[in-house]
Amino acid sequence: MSSRLNESRAQRIVWLLEELGLEYEVVVFYRDPDTRFAPPELAEIHALGKSPVVTLTFPPATPDGKEKKTVLAESGFIAQYLTEHFGRDTHLAPPRYLAGQEGTAGGETEEGMRYQYFLHYAEGSLHPQMMTAFLLGLLKSQKIPLFFRPITSIVADKLTSNYLLPNIISHLSWLESQLETSSGGGTYLTGEHLTAADILISFSLQMARKRVAHLDVSKEKGKVADAYPRVWEYLDRLESEAGYKRAEEKVAAVEKNGVKSGLESRVQ
């Protein structure tokens, strides 16, 4: 079972499950419309009450005949666990070591090093910048009482220009250069094939396109939307992936039916 919070980045895990070809069920939990917090039911699956959460169900392996359930949380850990156990014969996790160098420090492949790095970078470095953009946007939104909004908007604009924008420029410039030097000619971040790291980074780039694309980088480069062509072409490529489209359709169908639900993956 994959537990997904609506309007969250949990859809990436659904996409990963599609790529892995695992049997799964999507359960969607709905945010409180006022606080935007997850409902308390999500904490019944994992104590922190955060999404995504994946519950793996394994066939009985003991004399009592009971199924074993393993609960996974944190997107990076979920992706790492799923690819290590179910994606070894796929392109989703490139070979980590050169032949004959297994387990040797310095014996890693370039694709493997990139993969490990971006698997952690997506959540640890890039996504916090997108959450900052989201929160600064709230300071200028109708969530703020009209009387205070001019003041909070000034604060948000100052924080955007002095803190957020320099970080956005740094990260997108870095990603632009990484796509330029990728062994796949810029197709994906690690090489020629889609990996779990590409899947994880997709949501943050979607947030960037939505929340910071209008910001000015410089007079020469123009706006964020124009200054990083490789990044936006890469995002378009990710969104055209068949697995991405299948995941979108499945989640949309579940949400349309009003199912209040996580992801359950049943291992046969």
PyRosetta script that sets phi, psi and omega in degrees:
from pyrosetta import init, pose_from_sequence

init()
pose = pose_from_sequence("MSSRLNESRAQRIVWLLEELGLEYEVVVFYRDPDTRFAPPELAEIHALGKSPVVTLTFPPATPDGKEKKTVLAESGFIAQYLTEHFGRDTHLAPPRYLAGQEGTAGGETEEGMRYQYFLHYAEGSLHPQMMTAFLLGLLKSQKIPLFFRPITSIVADKLTSNYLLPNIISHLSWLESQLETSSGGGTYLTGEHLTAADILISFSLQMARKRVAHLDVSKEKGKVADAYPRVWEYLDRLESEAGYKRAEEKVAAVEKNGVKSGLESRVQ")
pose.set_psi(1, 132.0)
pose.set_omega(1, 175.2)
pose.set_phi(2, -107.7)
pose.set_psi(2, 115.2)
pose.set_omega(2, 179.4)
pose.set_phi(3, -87.6)
pose.set_psi(3, 120.7)
pose.set_omega(3, -174.5)
pose.set_phi(4, -123.6)
pose.set_psi(4, 132.1)
pose.set_omega(4, 174.5)
pose.set_phi(5, -91.6)
pose.set_psi(5, 131.7)
pose.set_omega(5, -179.5)
pose.set_phi(6, -60.8)
pose.set_psi(6, 149.6)
pose.set_omega(6, -178.1)
pose.set_phi(7, 55.2)
pose.set_psi(7, 45.9)
pose.set_omega(7, 179.4)
pose.set_phi(8, -134.0)
pose.set_psi(8, 176.8)
pose.set_omega(8, -178.9)
pose.set_phi(9, -87.2)
pose.set_psi(9, 11.1)
pose.set_omega(9, -178.5)
pose.set_phi(10, -67.2)
pose.set_psi(10, -18.0)
pose.set_omega(10, -179.2)
pose.set_phi(11, -61.7)
pose.set_psi(11, -23.9)
pose.set_omega(11, 177.4)
pose.set_phi(12, -60.1)
pose.set_psi(12, -35.9)
pose.set_omega(12, -179.5)
pose.set_phi(13, -70.5)
pose.set_psi(13, -35.9)
pose.set_omega(13, 174.5)
pose.set_phi(14, -61.2)
pose.set_psi(14, -43.0)
pose.set_omega(14, 177.7)
pose.set_phi(15, -60.5)
pose.set_psi(15, -44.5)
pose.set_omega(15, 179.7)
pose.set_phi(16, -61.9)
pose.set_psi(16, -42.0)
pose.set_omega(16, 178.2)
pose.set_phi(17, -62.8)
pose.set_psi(17, -35.8)
pose.set_omega(17, 175.7)
pose.set_phi(18, -62.4)
pose.set_psi(18, -45.7)
pose.set_omega(18, -179.0)
pose.set_phi(19, -64.9)
pose.set_psi(19, -33.0)
pose.set_omega(19, -179.6)
pose.set_phi(20, -79.5)
pose.set_psi(20, -16.3)
pose.set_omega(20, 179.7)
pose.set_phi(21, 72.8)
pose.set_psi(21, 25.4)
pose.set_omega(21, -179.9)
pose.set_phi(22, -85.5)
pose.set_psi(22, 148.7)
pose.set_omega(22, 173.7)
pose.set_phi(23, -76.7)
pose.set_psi(23, 130.6)
pose.set_omega(23, -177.4)
pose.set_phi(24, -152.8)
pose.set_psi(24, 163.2)
pose.set_omega(24, 175.6)
pose.set_phi(25, -124.8)
pose.set_psi(25, 135.6)
pose.set_omega(25, 178.2)
pose.set_phi(26, -98.1)
pose.set_psi(26, 131.0)
pose.set_omega(26, 174.9)
pose.set_phi(27, -121.3)
pose.set_psi(27, 124.5)
pose.set_omega(27, -175.0)
pose.set_phi(28, -107.3)
pose.set_psi(28, 128.6)
pose.set_omega(28, 173.7)
pose.set_phi(29, -104.0)
pose.set_psi(29, 144.6)
pose.set_omega(29, -175.6)
pose.set_phi(30, -106.9)
pose.set_psi(30, 134.8)
pose.set_omega(30, 179.8)
pose.set_phi(31, -65.8)
pose.set_psi(31, 152.6)
pose.set_omega(31, 170.0)
pose.set_phi(32, -65.5)
pose.set_psi(32, 126.8)
pose.set_omega(32, -175.0)
pose.set_phi(33, -64.1)
pose.set_psi(33, -22.7)
pose.set_omega(33, -179.1)
pose.set_phi(34, -92.9)
pose.set_psi(34, -50.5)
pose.set_omega(34, -176.2)
pose.set_phi(35, -86.9)
pose.set_psi(35, -21.0)
pose.set_omega(35, -175.2)
pose.set_phi(36, 68.6)
pose.set_psi(36, 10.7)
pose.set_omega(36, 177.9)
pose.set_phi(37, -80.3)
pose.set_psi(37, 158.4)
pose.set_omega(37, 174.8)
pose.set_phi(38, -70.9)
pose.set_psi(38, 152.7)
pose.set_omega(38, 179.1)
pose.set_phi(39, -71.4)
pose.set_psi(39, 157.1)
pose.set_omega(39, -179.1)
pose.set_phi(40, -62.0)
pose.set_psi(40, -23.5)
pose.set_omega(40, -179.4)
pose.set_phi(41, -60.8)
pose.set_psi(41, -28.8)
pose.set_omega(41, -179.3)
pose.set_phi(42, -66.0)
pose.set_psi(42, -30.1)
pose.set_omega(42, 178.5)
pose.set_phi(43, -70.8)
pose.set_psi(43, -14.8)
pose.set_omega(43, 176.6)
pose.set_phi(44, -73.9)
pose.set_psi(44, -20.7)
pose.set_omega(44, 178.0)
pose.set_phi(45, -89.9)
pose.set_psi(45, -46.2)
pose.set_omega(45, 175.1)
pose.set_phi(46, -137.5)
pose.set_psi(46, 136.1)
pose.set_omega(46, -169.9)
pose.set_phi(47, -55.8)
pose.set_psi(47, -31.4)
pose.set_omega(47, -178.1)
pose.set_phi(48, -76.7)
pose.set_psi(48, -15.3)
pose.set_omega(48, 177.2)
pose.set_phi(49, 65.9)
pose.set_psi(49, 31.5)
pose.set_omega(49, -178.7)
pose.set_phi(50, -109.9)
pose.set_psi(50, 159.1)
pose.set_omega(50, 178.7)
pose.set_phi(51, -118.2)
pose.set_psi(51, 147.1)
pose.set_omega(51, 5.7)
pose.set_phi(52, -86.0)
pose.set_psi(52, 157.9)
pose.set_omega(52, 171.3)
pose.set_phi(53, -132.1)
pose.set_psi(53, 136.4)
pose.set_omega(53, 177.1)
pose.set_phi(54, -118.9)
pose.set_psi(54, 127.5)
pose.set_omega(54, 174.8)
pose.set_phi(55, -106.2)
pose.set_psi(55, 114.8)
pose.set_omega(55, 178.5)
pose.set_phi(56, -93.3)
pose.set_psi(56, 131.7)
pose.set_omega(56, 177.7)
pose.set_phi(57, -112.1)
pose.set_psi(57, 121.4)
pose.set_omega(57, -177.6)
pose.set_phi(58, -107.5)
pose.set_psi(58, 148.8)
pose.set_omega(58, 178.3)
pose.set_phi(59, -64.6)
pose.set_psi(59, 157.0)
pose.set_omega(59, -179.0)
pose.set_phi(60, -55.4)
pose.set_psi(60, 133.6)
pose.set_omega(60, 178.4)
pose.set_phi(61, -125.1)
pose.set_psi(61, 5.7)
pose.set_omega(61, -178.9)
pose.set_phi(62, -126.7)
pose.set_psi(62, 160.8)
pose.set_omega(62, -177.1)
pose.set_phi(63, -58.8)
pose.set_psi(63, -24.2)
pose.set_omega(63, -177.8)
pose.set_phi(64, -74.0)
pose.set_psi(64, -10.0)
pose.set_omega(64, 175.6)
pose.set_phi(65, 74.0)
pose.set_psi(65, 14.0)
pose.set_omega(65, -178.8)
pose.set_phi(66, -86.4)
pose.set_psi(66, 140.4)
pose.set_omega(66, 174.4)
pose.set_phi(67, -70.5)
pose.set_psi(67, 147.8)
pose.set_omega(67, 176.1)
pose.set_phi(68, -101.9)
pose.set_psi(68, 134.3)
pose.set_omega(68, 177.5)
pose.set_phi(69, -115.6)
pose.set_psi(69, 133.5)
pose.set_omega(69, 177.0)
pose.set_phi(70, -122.0)
pose.set_psi(70, 126.2)
pose.set_omega(70, -178.7)
pose.set_phi(71, -100.9)
pose.set_psi(71, 125.9)
pose.set_omega(71, 178.7)
pose.set_phi(72, -113.6)
pose.set_psi(72, 136.0)
pose.set_omega(72, 175.3)
pose.set_phi(73, -131.9)
pose.set_psi(73, 166.6)
pose.set_omega(73, -176.0)
pose.set_phi(74, 75.5)
pose.set_psi(74, 119.1)
pose.set_omega(74, -173.3)
pose.set_phi(75, -54.5)
pose.set_psi(75, -45.9)
pose.set_omega(75, -178.8)
pose.set_phi(76, -63.1)
pose.set_psi(76, -42.6)
pose.set_omega(76, 179.5)
pose.set_phi(77, -67.4)
pose.set_psi(77, -41.3)
pose.set_omega(77, 178.0)
pose.set_phi(78, -59.2)
pose.set_psi(78, -47.6)
pose.set_omega(78, -179.1)
pose.set_phi(79, -62.6)
pose.set_psi(79, -42.4)
pose.set_omega(79, -179.8)
pose.set_phi(80, -64.3)
pose.set_psi(80, -45.9)
pose.set_omega(80, -178.8)
pose.set_phi(81, -63.0)
pose.set_psi(81, -48.3)
pose.set_omega(81, -176.5)
pose.set_phi(82, -64.5)
pose.set_psi(82, -41.6)
pose.set_omega(82, -178.9)
pose.set_phi(83, -72.4)
pose.set_psi(83, -35.4)
pose.set_omega(83, 179.3)
pose.set_phi(84, -65.8)
pose.set_psi(84, -36.5)
pose.set_omega(84, -175.3)
pose.set_phi(85, -95.4)
pose.set_psi(85, -30.2)
pose.set_omega(85, -173.7)
pose.set_phi(86, -123.2)
pose.set_psi(86, -1.1)
pose.set_omega(86, -177.0)
pose.set_phi(87, -121.5)
pose.set_psi(87, 20.1)
pose.set_omega(87, -175.8)
pose.set_phi(88, -65.2)
pose.set_psi(88, -27.6)
pose.set_omega(88, -179.6)
pose.set_phi(89, -104.2)
pose.set_psi(89, 22.0)
pose.set_omega(89, -179.9)
pose.set_phi(90, -119.3)
pose.set_psi(90, 176.6)
pose.set_omega(90, 178.0)
pose.set_phi(91, -85.1)
pose.set_psi(91, -1.9)
pose.set_omega(91, -171.3)
pose.set_phi(92, -70.1)
pose.set_psi(92, -22.0)
pose.set_omega(92, 175.0)
pose.set_phi(93, -135.5)
pose.set_psi(93, 105.2)
pose.set_omega(93, -176.4)
pose.set_phi(94, -65.1)
pose.set_psi(94, 157.8)
pose.set_omega(94, 178.3)
pose.set_phi(95, -53.6)
pose.set_psi(95, 132.9)
pose.set_omega(95, -175.9)
pose.set_phi(96, -80.3)
pose.set_psi(96, -35.7)
pose.set_omega(96, -174.0)
pose.set_phi(97, -120.5)
pose.set_psi(97, 154.0)
pose.set_omega(97, 170.6)
pose.set_phi(98, -68.7)
pose.set_psi(98, 152.7)
pose.set_omega(98, 179.2)
pose.set_phi(99, -57.0)
pose.set_psi(99, 129.9)
pose.set_omega(99, -179.9)
pose.set_phi(100, 83.8)
pose.set_psi(100, -4.1)
pose.set_omega(100, -178.7)
pose.set_phi(101, -113.0)
pose.set_psi(101, 16.5)
pose.set_omega(101, -175.5)
pose.set_phi(102, -55.7)
pose.set_psi(102, 127.8)
pose.set_omega(102, 177.9)
pose.set_phi(103, 77.6)
pose.set_psi(103, 5.0)
pose.set_omega(103, -177.1)
pose.set_phi(104, -97.9)
pose.set_psi(104, 127.7)
pose.set_omega(104, 175.7)
pose.set_phi(105, -62.9)
pose.set_psi(105, 129.1)
pose.set_omega(105, -176.8)
pose.set_phi(106, 91.0)
pose.set_psi(106, -5.6)
pose.set_omega(106, -179.2)
pose.set_phi(107, -98.8)
pose.set_psi(107, 16.4)
pose.set_omega(107, -176.8)
pose.set_phi(108, -78.8)
pose.set_psi(108, 153.9)
pose.set_omega(108, 172.1)
pose.set_phi(109, -79.1)
pose.set_psi(109, 157.0)
pose.set_omega(109, 176.7)
pose.set_phi(110, -63.4)
pose.set_psi(110, -42.0)
pose.set_omega(110, 179.9)
pose.set_phi(111, -63.5)
pose.set_psi(111, -40.0)
pose.set_omega(111, 179.8)
pose.set_phi(112, -65.6)
pose.set_psi(112, -40.0)
pose.set_omega(112, 178.4)
pose.set_phi(113, -66.6)
pose.set_psi(113, -43.8)
pose.set_omega(113, 177.5)
pose.set_phi(114, -60.8)
pose.set_psi(114, -44.1)
pose.set_omega(114, -178.5)
pose.set_phi(115, -59.6)
pose.set_psi(115, -49.9)
pose.set_omega(115, -179.8)
pose.set_phi(116, -60.2)
pose.set_psi(116, -41.4)
pose.set_omega(116, -178.7)
pose.set_phi(117, -64.5)
pose.set_psi(117, -52.8)
pose.set_omega(117, -174.5)
pose.set_phi(118, -69.6)
pose.set_psi(118, -24.8)
pose.set_omega(118, 175.6)
pose.set_phi(119, -60.2)
pose.set_psi(119, -37.6)
pose.set_omega(119, 179.6)
pose.set_phi(120, -90.5)
pose.set_psi(120, -33.7)
pose.set_omega(120, -179.4)
pose.set_phi(121, -60.3)
pose.set_psi(121, -39.4)
pose.set_omega(121, -175.3)
pose.set_phi(122, -55.1)
pose.set_psi(122, -45.9)
pose.set_omega(122, -178.4)
pose.set_phi(123, -91.7)
pose.set_psi(123, -35.6)
pose.set_omega(123, -172.5)
pose.set_phi(124, -80.6)
pose.set_psi(124, -31.6)
pose.set_omega(124, -175.0)
pose.set_phi(125, -118.1)
pose.set_psi(125, -47.1)
pose.set_omega(125, -173.7)
pose.set_phi(126, -78.0)
pose.set_psi(126, -48.3)
pose.set_omega(126, -173.5)
pose.set_phi(127, -63.2)
pose.set_psi(127, -36.1)
pose.set_omega(127, 176.2)
pose.set_phi(128, -56.2)
pose.set_psi(128, -32.6)
pose.set_omega(128, 177.3)
pose.set_phi(129, -66.4)
pose.set_psi(129, -37.4)
pose.set_omega(129, 179.3)
pose.set_phi(130, -70.2)
pose.set_psi(130, -35.4)
pose.set_omega(130, 176.6)
pose.set_phi(131, -67.3)
pose.set_psi(131, -35.6)
pose.set_omega(131, 175.3)
pose.set_phi(132, -61.8)
pose.set_psi(132, -43.7)
pose.set_omega(132, 178.0)
pose.set_phi(133, -60.9)
pose.set_psi(133, -41.0)
pose.set_omega(133, 179.2)
pose.set_phi(134, -62.9)
pose.set_psi(134, -46.6)
pose.set_omega(134, -178.2)
pose.set_phi(135, -66.9)
pose.set_psi(135, -39.3)
pose.set_omega(135, 177.4)
pose.set_phi(136, -65.2)
pose.set_psi(136, -33.7)
pose.set_omega(136, 175.9)
pose.set_phi(137, -64.0)
pose.set_psi(137, -36.1)
pose.set_omega(137, 178.4)
pose.set_phi(138, -62.8)
pose.set_psi(138, -33.1)
pose.set_omega(138, -179.6)
pose.set_phi(139, -65.5)
pose.set_psi(139, -16.9)
pose.set_omega(139, -179.6)
pose.set_phi(140, -109.8)
pose.set_psi(140, 6.6)
pose.set_omega(140, -173.9)
pose.set_phi(141, -96.6)
pose.set_psi(141, 178.2)
pose.set_omega(141, 179.3)
pose.set_phi(142, -72.2)
pose.set_psi(142, -5.4)
pose.set_omega(142, 174.0)
pose.set_phi(143, -66.3)
pose.set_psi(143, -24.6)
pose.set_omega(143, 179.2)
pose.set_phi(144, -90.3)
pose.set_psi(144, 131.6)
pose.set_omega(144, 177.7)
pose.set_phi(145, -53.6)
pose.set_psi(145, 142.0)
pose.set_omega(145, -174.2)
pose.set_phi(146, -54.2)
pose.set_psi(146, -37.9)
pose.set_omega(146, -177.6)
pose.set_phi(147, -62.8)
pose.set_psi(147, -36.9)
pose.set_omega(147, -176.1)
pose.set_phi(148, -91.7)
pose.set_psi(148, -15.1)
pose.set_omega(148, -170.9)
pose.set_phi(149, -60.1)
pose.set_psi(149, -38.5)
pose.set_omega(149, 177.3)
pose.set_phi(150, -59.7)
pose.set_psi(150, -36.4)
pose.set_omega(150, 179.9)
pose.set_phi(151, -71.2)
pose.set_psi(151, -48.8)
pose.set_omega(151, -179.1)
pose.set_phi(152, -65.2)
pose.set_psi(152, -30.3)
pose.set_omega(152, 178.1)
pose.set_phi(153, -67.6)
pose.set_psi(153, -39.1)
pose.set_omega(153, 176.8)
pose.set_phi(154, -63.1)
pose.set_psi(154, -44.2)
pose.set_omega(154, 178.2)
pose.set_phi(155, -61.0)
pose.set_psi(155, -45.2)
pose.set_omega(155, -179.3)
pose.set_phi(156, -62.0)
pose.set_psi(156, -42.2)
pose.set_omega(156, 179.9)
pose.set_phi(157, -64.6)
pose.set_psi(157, -39.4)
pose.set_omega(157, 178.8)
pose.set_phi(158, -65.3)
pose.set_psi(158, -45.2)
pose.set_omega(158, 179.3)
pose.set_phi(159, -65.7)
pose.set_psi(159, -34.8)
pose.set_omega(159, 178.5)
pose.set_phi(160, -65.3)
pose.set_psi(160, -48.0)
pose.set_omega(160, -176.4)
pose.set_phi(161, -73.0)
pose.set_psi(161, -35.7)
pose.set_omega(161, -174.7)
pose.set_phi(162, -91.4)
pose.set_psi(162, -24.8)
pose.set_omega(162, -176.9)
pose.set_phi(163, -122.0)
pose.set_psi(163, -57.2)
pose.set_omega(163, -172.6)
pose.set_phi(164, -65.0)
pose.set_psi(164, -52.7)
pose.set_omega(164, -175.1)
pose.set_phi(165, -58.8)
pose.set_psi(165, -45.7)
pose.set_omega(165, 177.3)
pose.set_phi(166, -58.1)
pose.set_psi(166, -36.8)
pose.set_omega(166, 178.5)
pose.set_phi(167, -71.3)
pose.set_psi(167, -39.4)
pose.set_omega(167, 177.7)
pose.set_phi(168, -61.8)
pose.set_psi(168, -45.2)
pose.set_omega(168, 178.6)
pose.set_phi(169, -60.0)
pose.set_psi(169, -43.3)
pose.set_omega(169, -179.8)
pose.set_phi(170, -61.7)
pose.set_psi(170, -47.5)
pose.set_omega(170, -176.7)
pose.set_phi(171, -69.7)
pose.set_psi(171, -45.3)
pose.set_omega(171, -178.1)
pose.set_phi(172, -70.1)
pose.set_psi(172, -32.5)
pose.set_omega(172, 174.6)
pose.set_phi(173, -64.9)
pose.set_psi(173, -40.4)
pose.set_omega(173, 178.2)
pose.set_phi(174, -63.1)
pose.set_psi(174, -46.6)
pose.set_omega(174, 179.7)
pose.set_phi(175, -65.2)
pose.set_psi(175, -37.8)
pose.set_omega(175, 176.6)
pose.set_phi(176, -58.5)
pose.set_psi(176, -43.9)
pose.set_omega(176, -179.6)
pose.set_phi(177, -69.7)
pose.set_psi(177, -35.1)
pose.set_omega(177, 179.3)
pose.set_phi(178, -68.9)
pose.set_psi(178, -37.0)
pose.set_omega(178, 175.2)
pose.set_phi(179, -67.4)
pose.set_psi(179, -35.7)
pose.set_omega(179, 179.3)
pose.set_phi(180, -65.0)
pose.set_psi(180, -34.9)
pose.set_omega(180, -176.0)
pose.set_phi(181, -99.4)
pose.set_psi(181, 1.6)
pose.set_omega(181, 179.0)
pose.set_phi(182, -62.6)
pose.set_psi(182, 141.6)
pose.set_omega(182, -179.0)
pose.set_phi(183, -66.8)
pose.set_psi(183, -13.2)
pose.set_omega(183, 177.6)
pose.set_phi(184, -91.0)
pose.set_psi(184, 13.0)
pose.set_omega(184, -179.9)
pose.set_phi(185, 70.5)
pose.set_psi(185, 24.9)
pose.set_omega(185, 178.4)
pose.set_phi(186, 91.1)
pose.set_psi(186, 5.2)
pose.set_omega(186, 179.7)
pose.set_phi(187, -64.8)
pose.set_psi(187, -50.0)
pose.set_omega(187, 177.0)
pose.set_phi(188, -135.3)
pose.set_psi(188, 168.5)
pose.set_omega(188, -174.8)
pose.set_phi(189, -68.7)
pose.set_psi(189, -30.5)
pose.set_omega(189, -175.8)
pose.set_phi(190, -101.0)
pose.set_psi(190, -15.0)
pose.set_omega(190, -177.4)
pose.set_phi(191, 160.7)
pose.set_psi(191, -141.9)
pose.set_omega(191, -173.5)
pose.set_phi(192, -82.0)
pose.set_psi(192, -16.6)
pose.set_omega(192, -171.5)
pose.set_phi(193, -119.3)
pose.set_psi(193, 149.5)
pose.set_omega(193, 174.4)
pose.set_phi(194, -63.5)
pose.set_psi(194, 135.3)
pose.set_omega(194, 176.1)
pose.set_phi(195, -126.4)
pose.set_psi(195, 172.3)
pose.set_omega(195, 176.8)
pose.set_phi(196, -61.6)
pose.set_psi(196, -28.6)
pose.set_omega(196, 178.5)
pose.set_phi(197, -65.9)
pose.set_psi(197, -40.2)
pose.set_omega(197, 176.1)
pose.set_phi(198, -61.9)
pose.set_psi(198, -41.9)
pose.set_omega(198, -179.9)
pose.set_phi(199, -62.6)
pose.set_psi(199, -43.7)
pose.set_omega(199, -178.5)
pose.set_phi(200, -65.5)
pose.set_psi(200, -36.6)
pose.set_omega(200, -174.5)
pose.set_phi(201, -78.5)
pose.set_psi(201, -14.7)
pose.set_omega(201, -172.9)
pose.set_phi(202, -60.4)
pose.set_psi(202, -42.5)
pose.set_omega(202, -175.0)
pose.set_phi(203, -66.2)
pose.set_psi(203, -39.7)
pose.set_omega(203, 179.4)
pose.set_phi(204, -63.9)
pose.set_psi(204, -37.0)
pose.set_omega(204, 177.7)
pose.set_phi(205, -70.4)
pose.set_psi(205, -33.7)
pose.set_omega(205, 174.9)
pose.set_phi(206, -64.6)
pose.set_psi(206, -40.1)
pose.set_omega(206, 176.4)
pose.set_phi(207, -64.4)
pose.set_psi(207, -39.8)
pose.set_omega(207, 179.0)
pose.set_phi(208, -61.3)
pose.set_psi(208, -43.9)
pose.set_omega(208, 179.5)
pose.set_phi(209, -62.5)
pose.set_psi(209, -35.6)
pose.set_omega(209, -177.2)
pose.set_phi(210, -80.1)
pose.set_psi(210, -36.9)
pose.set_omega(210, -167.5)
pose.set_phi(211, -109.5)
pose.set_psi(211, -20.4)
pose.set_omega(211, -176.7)
pose.set_phi(212, -128.4)
pose.set_psi(212, -0.1)
pose.set_omega(212, -176.7)
pose.set_phi(213, -61.2)
pose.set_psi(213, -25.1)
pose.set_omega(213, -176.8)
pose.set_phi(214, -82.7)
pose.set_psi(214, -9.6)
pose.set_omega(214, -176.4)
pose.set_phi(215, -73.6)
pose.set_psi(215, 146.9)
pose.set_omega(215, 179.6)
pose.set_phi(216, -85.3)
pose.set_psi(216, 125.7)
pose.set_omega(216, 176.4)
pose.set_phi(217, -81.0)
pose.set_psi(217, -53.7)
pose.set_omega(217, 178.2)
pose.set_phi(218, -167.1)
pose.set_psi(218, 170.3)
pose.set_omega(218, 177.8)
pose.set_phi(219, -63.7)
pose.set_psi(219, -36.3)
pose.set_omega(219, -177.4)
pose.set_phi(220, -73.2)
pose.set_psi(220, -43.7)
pose.set_omega(220, -173.8)
pose.set_phi(221, -91.1)
pose.set_psi(221, -18.2)
pose.set_omega(221, -179.7)
pose.set_phi(222, 79.8)
pose.set_psi(222, -145.2)
pose.set_omega(222, -176.1)
pose.set_phi(223, -86.1)
pose.set_psi(223, 163.8)
pose.set_omega(223, 178.3)
pose.set_phi(224, -54.5)
pose.set_psi(224, -38.1)
pose.set_omega(224, -178.6)
pose.set_phi(225, -62.0)
pose.set_psi(225, -22.5)
pose.set_omega(225, -176.5)
pose.set_phi(226, -108.3)
pose.set_psi(226, -19.2)
pose.set_omega(226, -169.5)
pose.set_phi(227, -81.9)
pose.set_psi(227, -14.1)
pose.set_omega(227, -174.3)
pose.set_phi(228, -131.4)
pose.set_psi(228, 69.0)
pose.set_omega(228, -174.1)
pose.set_phi(229, -60.3)
pose.set_psi(229, -37.8)
pose.set_omega(229, -179.6)
pose.set_phi(230, -64.3)
pose.set_psi(230, -40.1)
pose.set_omega(230, -179.1)
pose.set_phi(231, -61.9)
pose.set_psi(231, -46.4)
pose.set_omega(231, -176.6)
pose.set_phi(232, -73.7)
pose.set_psi(232, -32.4)
pose.set_omega(232, 173.8)
pose.set_phi(233, -65.7)
pose.set_psi(233, -39.4)
pose.set_omega(233, 177.4)
pose.set_phi(234, -61.7)
pose.set_psi(234, -45.3)
pose.set_omega(234, 178.8)
pose.set_phi(235, -62.9)
pose.set_psi(235, -42.1)
pose.set_omega(235, 176.4)
pose.set_phi(236, -58.8)
pose.set_psi(236, -39.3)
pose.set_omega(236, -180.0)
pose.set_phi(237, -65.3)
pose.set_psi(237, -42.5)
pose.set_omega(237, 178.9)
pose.set_phi(238, -61.9)
pose.set_psi(238, -42.1)
pose.set_omega(238, -177.5)
pose.set_phi(239, -72.9)
pose.set_psi(239, -12.7)
pose.set_omega(239, 177.4)
pose.set_phi(240, -93.7)
pose.set_psi(240, -3.8)
pose.set_omega(240, 178.9)
pose.set_phi(241, -62.9)
pose.set_psi(241, 138.8)
pose.set_omega(241, -178.9)
pose.set_phi(242, -60.7)
pose.set_psi(242, -39.6)
pose.set_omega(242, 179.7)
pose.set_phi(243, -64.7)
pose.set_psi(243, -36.8)
pose.set_omega(243, 177.5)
pose.set_phi(244, -63.1)
pose.set_psi(244, -44.6)
pose.set_omega(244, -178.2)
pose.set_phi(245, -66.4)
pose.set_psi(245, -39.1)
pose.set_omega(245, 178.3)
pose.set_phi(246, -63.7)
pose.set_psi(246, -42.2)
pose.set_omega(246, 179.6)
pose.set_phi(247, -62.3)
pose.set_psi(247, -43.4)
pose.set_omega(247, 178.3)
pose.set_phi(248, -59.5)
pose.set_psi(248, -44.6)
pose.set_omega(248, -178.1)
pose.set_phi(249, -64.9)
pose.set_psi(249, -41.1)
pose.set_omega(249, -178.2)
pose.set_phi(250, -68.0)
pose.set_psi(250, -43.3)
pose.set_omega(250, 179.6)
pose.set_phi(251, -65.7)
pose.set_psi(251, -41.5)
pose.set_omega(251, 179.4)
pose.set_phi(252, -61.6)
pose.set_psi(252, -39.1)
pose.set_omega(252, 180.0)
pose.set_phi(253, -66.1)
pose.set_psi(253, -41.2)
pose.set_omega(253, 179.3)
pose.set_phi(254, -65.1)
pose.set_psi(254, -45.6)
pose.set_omega(254, -179.1)
pose.set_phi(255, -66.1)
pose.set_psi(255, -34.9)
pose.set_omega(255, 179.3)
pose.set_phi(256, -63.8)
pose.set_psi(256, -35.7)
pose.set_omega(256, -179.6)
pose.set_phi(257, -78.7)
pose.set_psi(257, -4.3)
pose.set_omega(257, 176.8)
pose.set_phi(258, 71.1)
pose.set_psi(258, 24.7)
pose.set_omega(258, 179.6)
pose.set_phi(259, -70.2)
pose.set_psi(259, 126.7)
pose.set_omega(259, 178.5)
pose.set_phi(260, -92.6)
pose.set_psi(260, 105.0)
pose.set_omega(260, -173.1)
pose.set_phi(261, -145.6)
pose.set_psi(262, 179.6)
pose.set_omega(262, 177.9)
pose.set_phi(263, -107.3)
pose.set_psi(263, 127.3)
pose.set_omega(263, 172.5)
pose.set_phi(264, -109.0)
pose.set_psi(264, 126.2)
pose.set_omega(264, 177.3)
pose.set_phi(265, -115.3)
pose.set_psi(265, 122.5)
pose.set_omega(265, -177.2)
pose.set_phi(266, -100.9)
pose.set_psi(266, 117.8)
pose.set_omega(266, -179.2)
pose.set_phi(267, -91.5)
pose.set_psi(267, 117.6)
pose.set_omega(267, -176.0)
pose.set_phi(268, -81.6)
pose.dump_pdb("model.pdb")
